[in-house]
Amino acid sequence: MTWVPVELTRRTMLTAAGVALLGACASPGGTKRSATSPAEPVPAGQPDPVRDRALAAEADLLARYDAALALPSVASDSALTARLKAIRDEHASHVAAIQEGYTAPTTAPATTTPSGSATTWSSPAPADAKTAVVTLAKAEQDAASARTSDILAADGDTAMLLASVAASESGHAALLLGGAA
């Protein structure tokens, strides 16, 4: 299998650094709030659209990885299978981290925004490993972009978590496209 090399551009690196900086600067403390300060934490039992979008996106990515791992062309490549399983496991840990301390209401209202909505396979699932990997990399990039957009609407702790998830997803895209870890 031929891997498509990835070029880590200045834009990619600055985006990752910006996400990390923004997450680190967002603090939940303080009594005065300005229009640009982080949102207040969502009370327990109340819907948190930011976390709900992140959870939906992670569920979508998990489903995409499961579909890719089920492909015969992926299953026959042990190195690719190991790489995809490792990334899939990281997404499972993202779900656990996003759910930690968050009790979603039993009937959450459906809230989607164009930038934060989860995506699904827009066409039939890829039939070969190379197409699956490229499609997964694009999904990772889209998810990282959506999490980065959600940071501004999140409270400080959630913003830091989303910054970490976005950085991880950017790294996954680079790994999938042939970058070194």
C-alpha positions as CSV (number, residue, x, y, z in Angstrom):
1,M,0.0,0.0,0.0
2,T,1.3,3.5,-0.9
3,W,0.8,6.2,1.7
4,V,0.2,9.7,0.7
5,P,2.8,11.9,2.4
6,V,1.5,14.7,4.5
7,E,3.1,18.1,4.6
8,L,2.9,19.8,8.0
9,T,2.4,23.3,6.9
10,R,2.8,26.5,8.9
11,R,-1.0,26.9,8.9
12,T,-1.5,23.5,10.5
13,M,1.1,24.1,13.1
14,L,-0.2,27.6,13.9
15,T,-3.8,26.2,14.1
16,A,-2.7,23.5,16.6
17,A,-0.7,26.0,18.6
18,G,-3.6,28.5,18.6
19,V,-6.0,25.8,19.7
20,A,-3.7,24.8,22.6
21,L,-3.2,28.4,23.6
22,L,-6.9,29.2,23.4
23,G,-7.7,26.2,25.6
24,A,-4.9,27.1,28.1
25,C,-6.1,30.7,28.3
26,A,-9.7,29.9,28.9
27,S,-10.2,29.8,32.7
28,P,-13.4,29.3,34.5
29,G,-12.5,31.6,37.4
30,G,-13.2,35.3,38.0
31,T,-16.3,37.3,38.9
32,K,-16.4,39.7,36.1
33,R,-17.4,38.5,32.7
34,S,-17.0,40.3,29.4
35,A,-18.6,39.5,26.1
36,T,-15.4,37.5,25.1
37,S,-14.9,35.6,28.3
38,P,-15.6,31.9,28.5
39,A,-19.1,30.6,29.0
40,E,-20.3,29.5,32.4
41,P,-20.2,25.8,33.1
42,V,-23.5,24.0,32.3
43,P,-25.4,22.9,35.4
44,A,-25.7,19.2,36.0
45,G,-28.6,17.6,34.2
46,Q,-28.9,20.5,31.7
47,P,-28.1,20.0,28.0
48,D,-24.6,21.2,26.9
49,P,-24.8,21.7,23.1
50,V,-21.0,21.9,22.9
51,R,-20.4,18.5,24.6
52,D,-23.4,17.0,22.8
53,R,-21.9,18.0,19.4
54,A,-18.5,16.7,20.5
55,L,-20.0,13.4,21.6
56,A,-22.0,13.0,18.4
57,A,-18.8,13.7,16.3
58,E,-16.8,11.1,18.3
59,A,-19.6,8.6,17.9
60,D,-19.5,9.2,14.1
61,L,-15.7,8.8,14.0
62,L,-16.0,5.6,16.0
63,A,-18.5,4.3,13.5
64,R,-16.3,5.3,10.6
65,Y,-13.3,3.5,12.1
66,D,-15.4,0.4,12.7
67,A,-16.6,0.4,9.1
68,A,-13.1,0.8,7.8
69,L,-11.7,-1.9,10.1
70,A,-14.4,-4.2,8.7
71,L,-13.1,-3.8,5.1
72,P,-11.3,-6.9,3.9
73,S,-8.5,-4.8,2.3
74,V,-7.9,-3.2,5.7
75,A,-8.1,-6.4,7.7
76,S,-5.5,-8.0,5.4
77,D,-3.0,-5.2,6.2
78,S,-1.9,-5.8,9.8
79,A,0.1,-2.5,10.1
80,L,-2.9,-0.5,8.9
81,T,-5.3,-2.4,11.1
82,A,-3.1,-1.7,14.2
83,R,-2.8,2.0,13.3
84,L,-6.6,2.3,12.8
85,K,-7.4,0.4,16.0
86,A,-5.0,2.6,18.0
87,I,-6.7,5.8,16.7
88,R,-10.1,4.3,17.3
89,D,-9.1,3.6,20.9
90,E,-8.1,7.2,21.3
91,H,-11.6,8.3,20.1
92,A,-13.1,6.0,22.7
93,S,-11.0,7.7,25.3
94,H,-12.2,11.1,23.9
95,V,-15.8,10.0,24.5
96,A,-14.9,9.0,28.1
97,A,-13.2,12.3,28.8
98,I,-16.1,14.4,27.3
99,Q,-18.6,12.4,29.3
100,E,-16.7,12.8,32.5
101,G,-18.6,15.1,34.8
102,Y,-21.4,15.6,32.3
103,T,-24.8,14.2,32.9
104,A,-26.7,14.6,29.7
105,P,-30.5,15.0,30.2
106,T,-32.5,12.0,29.1
107,T,-34.3,13.9,26.4
108,A,-31.7,16.3,24.9
109,P,-33.1,18.8,22.4
110,A,-31.8,18.4,18.9
111,T,-29.3,21.2,18.4
112,T,-27.1,21.2,15.4
113,T,-25.2,24.0,13.7
114,P,-23.5,23.9,10.4
115,S,-20.0,24.1,12.0
116,G,-20.6,21.6,14.7
117,S,-22.8,19.0,13.3
118,A,-21.6,15.4,13.1
119,T,-21.0,14.1,9.6
120,T,-21.6,10.6,8.2
121,W,-20.4,8.8,5.1
122,S,-21.8,11.1,2.4
123,S,-21.7,8.3,-0.1
124,P,-21.4,4.5,0.3
125,A,-18.6,3.5,2.6
126,P,-15.2,3.2,0.8
127,A,-14.5,-0.2,-0.7
128,D,-10.7,-0.1,-0.5
129,A,-8.2,0.7,2.2
130,K,-6.6,3.7,0.5
131,T,-9.9,5.4,0.0
132,A,-11.0,4.6,3.5
133,V,-7.8,6.1,5.0
134,V,-8.2,9.3,2.9
135,T,-11.8,9.6,3.9
136,L,-10.9,9.0,7.6
137,A,-8.2,11.7,7.4
138,K,-10.8,14.2,6.0
139,A,-13.2,13.3,8.7
140,E,-10.5,13.9,11.3
141,Q,-9.7,17.3,9.8
142,D,-13.4,18.2,9.8
143,A,-13.9,17.1,13.4
144,A,-10.8,19.1,14.5
145,S,-12.1,22.2,12.8
146,A,-15.6,21.7,14.4
147,R,-14.0,21.2,17.9
148,T,-11.9,24.3,17.4
149,S,-15.0,26.3,16.5
150,D,-16.8,25.0,19.6
151,I,-14.0,26.2,22.0
152,L,-15.3,29.8,22.0
153,A,-18.8,28.6,23.1
154,A,-17.5,26.4,25.9
155,D,-16.7,27.0,29.5
156,G,-13.0,27.0,30.5
157,D,-12.6,23.4,31.4
158,T,-14.6,22.2,28.4
159,A,-12.6,24.5,26.1
160,M,-9.4,23.0,27.3
161,L,-10.7,19.5,26.8
162,L,-12.0,20.4,23.3
163,A,-8.6,21.9,22.5
164,S,-6.9,18.7,23.4
165,V,-9.4,16.7,21.3
166,A,-9.0,19.0,18.4
167,A,-5.2,18.7,18.5
168,S,-5.5,14.9,18.8
169,E,-7.8,14.8,15.7
170,S,-5.4,17.0,13.7
171,G,-2.6,14.6,14.7
172,H,-4.7,11.6,13.6
173,A,-5.2,13.2,10.2
174,A,-1.4,13.6,9.8
175,L,-0.8,10.0,10.9
176,L,-3.3,8.7,8.5
177,L,-1.8,10.6,5.6
178,G,1.6,9.2,6.4
179,G,3.1,11.7,8.9
180,A,5.3,10.4,11.6
181,A,4.2,10.4,15.2
